[in-house]
Amino acid sequence: MIITDVEALLLRQPGALDTTIADGSQDALIVRVTTDTGIAGIGEVDSNPTVSHKTACGLRSLLIGEDPADIPRLWQRMYRGSLYYGRRGAAVHAISGIDIALWDIAGQVAGKPIHALLGGSRRDRVRAYASTLMPEKPADVGRVVEEQVENGFRAVKLGWGPLGQDADLDVALVAAARAALGDEHDLMLDIGKGWVGQADAIDRANRLADFRPYWIEEPFMPDDYPSYRALSEAIAIPVAAGEEESTLLDFERLIDSGGVSVVQPDVTRAGGITETMRIAEMAFKRGKRPVLHAWSTGIIKAASLHVLAALERAEYFEYCVQTTELNQRLVAEKFPVVDGYVEIPQRPGLGIELDTEVLELCLVREAR
Ligand code: MG
């Protein structure tokens, strides 16, 4: 027997819904899983069937008619209005995207770049590291690293791919990266949750120490805070994590329980520009190093750069160098790297324009 279809059916009580009361029986999301035998199963998700009740509203419905300048109030409105299905994960990711768009509007209205609305810019440029995937074979690592140095970077992060599968292979890959990068540039490693077990991880990290990683990122699954703490306490190499966390509360837990020294909020996941500023300020107060996670389009690049401009310290900007249309061409601005630095955008709002041709090319009209 195989599954032949999965449908989500949105049902609503006929007539007008009362969204002022917490009555989730006014609408429902029914799931129907069909098989090739004719047997079908049904399920229900009491979560977010678009506009619902007081604590499970669609985000759009919470914003229509509101003043976009009220960013902190709208952030709270979205957070509280999505409590049933939100608080973390996809709902906070969606809030993040809306929050960035609200800041873009605020900047355009004020005729100022977003960093000017975040307390003012402290720098015109920020150091960037090239962020890309670890090649499968040690023999291919040198070419990837050299290409990024030729592109102007003075620091490179290699992540995921084969890292974590085999301790000897980890060493061979990292040795190849350090050899290609030379002694002067920074080398970040992203294990991509590939290590299992505290003793084994400590052993593996110690074997990589000769190659002087700038940090070791996300060696464990994100919920494994005890392992993060054990590794952080056992090795001198900084341990980094946080790209899966959302909201200030998650990052407080990551620091309190995980004990990592580098925290990596992603402005498109952690709660937008609003919450990323709060997370970074909290991290500074606790003697930690916030270094924003950023992967994908020029939108996240611009949003991250505005935040980095306004922070009291901006250690590094993560610069995704993947060759996809979305990363390279969706945003017209190219963010050139010169001697390892990227300039902070200075035009109003995010200061970017979407390339409508690329937007059209990549637009999914029907998603299932
Ligand atoms: Mg990562």
Boltz pocket constraint, residues with backbone or C-beta under 6 A from the ligand:
constraints:
  - pocket:
      binder: B
      contacts: [[A, 159], [A, 190], [A, 217], [A, 218], [A, 243]]
      max_distance: 6.0
